[in-house]
Amino acid sequence: MSIFYAPSLEKEQSHYQLSEEESKHCIRVLRMQEGAAIQLVNGRGLEAHAVLQDAHPKRCMLQITAVVQHDPTPAVHIAMAPTKNMDRIEWFLEKATELGLTKLSLLNCEHNERRQVNTERLEKIAVAAMKQSKRYYLPVIEPMQRFSDFIAVQPTGYFGHCADGPKIKMTNLVAGKPFLIGPEGDFSEQEIALALLTGYEAVEMSAFRLRTETAALLATTALLP
């Protein structure tokens, strides 16, 4: 059964109109016809089964036949500095969404090579990954924020860095805390010191040097229950 994104879907609705983009995909690409069975997800745990009532290429109308509210998935929060090449962070987001990422925060660090990110494009990638992997919750994507501002709001968690110093094992992580991944030039000495002072624990992620997106995906898997 084909899955479509319905962000405004609520339990009480008996009908739902797909967005123009989803309607076009339904009719022009998949060539679905009236009477076809369709599955909807709103990205907030709600799943609906529906029947295509009006096969309009710009505004498909669906009749909802059943709804299910799924329980939230465990929190998996990654806060990372975006890579210079956006393809890499998009790849990370796609794979992490499939695995169960619940929140992605973008960090503006001292060594960032990228200071701006198109979050709208990232959201589209996350939606596609959610539908492809048959998940019911869409990760929250927070816009770029300063490193110091983030840890002021989230004062405890984990982070990986390449500098020497005491580090805990990946196997010792407690679920529910954010994991910080620095830019391609690593966190600065000042950022490392601030994170440790605030309450973050440094983590020994690998004996080898990892790319930013690789480290972020490794952290994602480590936080999964």
Residue pairs with C-beta under 8 A, 6 or more apart in sequence:
1 37
1 38
1 39
1 49
2 26
2 30
2 32
2 36
2 38
2 39
3 39
3 40
3 41
3 131
3 134
4 18
4 22
4 25
4 26
4 38
4 39
4 40
4 41
4 131
5 19
5 22
5 40
5 41
5 42
5 43
5 127
5 130
5 131
6 16
6 18
6 22
6 40
6 41
6 42
6 48
7 42
7 43
8 42
9 16
9 40
9 41
9 42
9 46
9 48
10 42
10 46
11 46
11 67
11 69
13 64
14 63
14 64
15 53
15 61
15 62
15 63
15 64
16 40
16 48
16 50
16 61
16 62
16 64
17 59
17 60
17 61
17 62
18 26
18 59
18 60
18 62
20 58
20 59
22 60
23 56
23 57
23 58
23 59
23 60
24 57
24 58
26 32
26 38
26 52
26 55
26 60
27 55
27 56
27 57
27 60
28 57
32 38
32 52
32 55
33 52
33 55
34 52
34 53
34 54
34 55
35 51
35 52
36 51
36 52
37 49
37 50
37 51
37 52
38 49
38 50
38 51
38 52
38 62
39 47
39 48
39 49
39 50
40 47
40 48
40 49
40 50
40 62
40 64
41 47
41 48
41 130
41 131
41 135
41 136
42 48
43 127
43 130
43 136
43 137
43 138
44 137
44 138
45 69
45 70
45 71
45 72
45 136
45 137
46 67
46 68
46 69
46 70
46 136
47 67
47 68
47 69
47 70
47 136
48 64
48 66
48 67
48 68
49 64
49 65
49 66
49 67
50 62
50 63
50 64
50 65
51 62
51 63
51 65
52 60
52 61
52 62
53 61
53 62
53 63
54 60
54 61
70 136
70 137
72 137
73 100
73 102
73 135
73 137
74 100
74 102
74 175
74 176
74 224
74 225
75 102
75 103
75 175
75 176
76 96
76 99
76 100
76 101
76 102
76 103
76 175
76 220
76 223
76 224
77 102
77 103
77 104
77 105
77 157
77 176
77 177
77 178
77 179
77 223
78 96
78 101
78 103
78 104
78 105
78 178
78 179
78 181
78 216
78 219
78 220
78 223
79 104
79 105
79 106
79 107
79 150
79 154
79 157
79 178
79 179
79 180
79 181
80 89
80 92
80 104
80 105
80 106
80 107
80 180
80 181
80 182
80 212
80 216
81 106
81 107
81 108
81 109
81 111
81 112
81 114
81 181
81 182
81 183
81 184
81 212
82 89
82 106
82 112
82 114
82 117
82 144
82 183
83 89
83 113
83 114
83 183
83 184
83 211
83 212
83 213
84 113
84 114
84 184
86 114
86 117
86 118
88 211
88 212
88 213
89 117
89 122
89 212
89 213
90 121
90 122
90 125
91 213
92 213
92 216
92 217
93 101
93 104
93 122
93 125
93 126
93 129
93 139
93 141
94 125
94 126
94 128
94 129
95 129
95 217
96 104
96 139
96 216
96 217
96 220
97 125
97 126
97 129
97 130
97 133
97 135
97 138
97 139
98 129
98 132
98 133
98 135
99 217
99 220
99 221
99 224
100 135
100 220
100 224
101 139
101 220
102 137
102 139
102 140
103 139
103 140
103 141
103 142
103 178
104 122
104 139
104 140
104 141
104 142
105 142
105 145
105 150
105 178
106 117
106 119
106 141
106 142
106 143
106 144
106 145
107 144
107 145
107 146
107 147
107 150
107 180
107 182
107 183
108 115
108 144
108 145
108 146
108 147
109 147
109 182
109 183
109 187
109 188
109 191
110 147
110 187
110 188
110 190
110 191
111 182
111 183
111 184
111 185
111 186
111 187
111 188
112 183
113 183
113 184
113 185
115 144
116 144
117 143
117 144
119 141
119 143
122 141
123 138
123 141
126 138
126 139
126 141
127 138
130 136
130 137
130 138
130 139
147 187
147 191
147 194
148 194
150 180
151 180
151 194
151 195
151 198
151 200
152 198
154 178
155 198
155 199
156 177
156 198
156 199
156 200
157 177
157 178
157 179
157 180
157 199
157 200
157 201
158 168
158 173
158 177
158 178
158 179
158 180
158 200
158 201
158 202
158 203
158 219
159 179
159 180
159 181
159 182
159 187
159 192
159 195
159 200
159 201
159 202
159 203
160 179
160 180
160 181
160 182
160 202
160 203
160 205
160 215
160 219
161 182
161 186
161 187
161 192
161 202
162 186
162 209
163 186
163 187
163 189
163 192
165 192
165 202
166 202
167 201
167 202
167 203
167 204
168 201
168 202
168 203
168 204
169 203
169 204
170 203
170 204
170 205
170 218
170 222
173 179
173 203
173 222
173 223
175 223
175 224
175 225
177 223
179 203
179 219
179 220
179 222
179 223
180 187
180 195
180 200
181 212
181 215
181 216
181 219
182 191
182 212
183 212
184 211
184 212
187 195
192 202
195 202
196 202
203 219
205 215
205 218
205 219
206 215
206 218
210 218
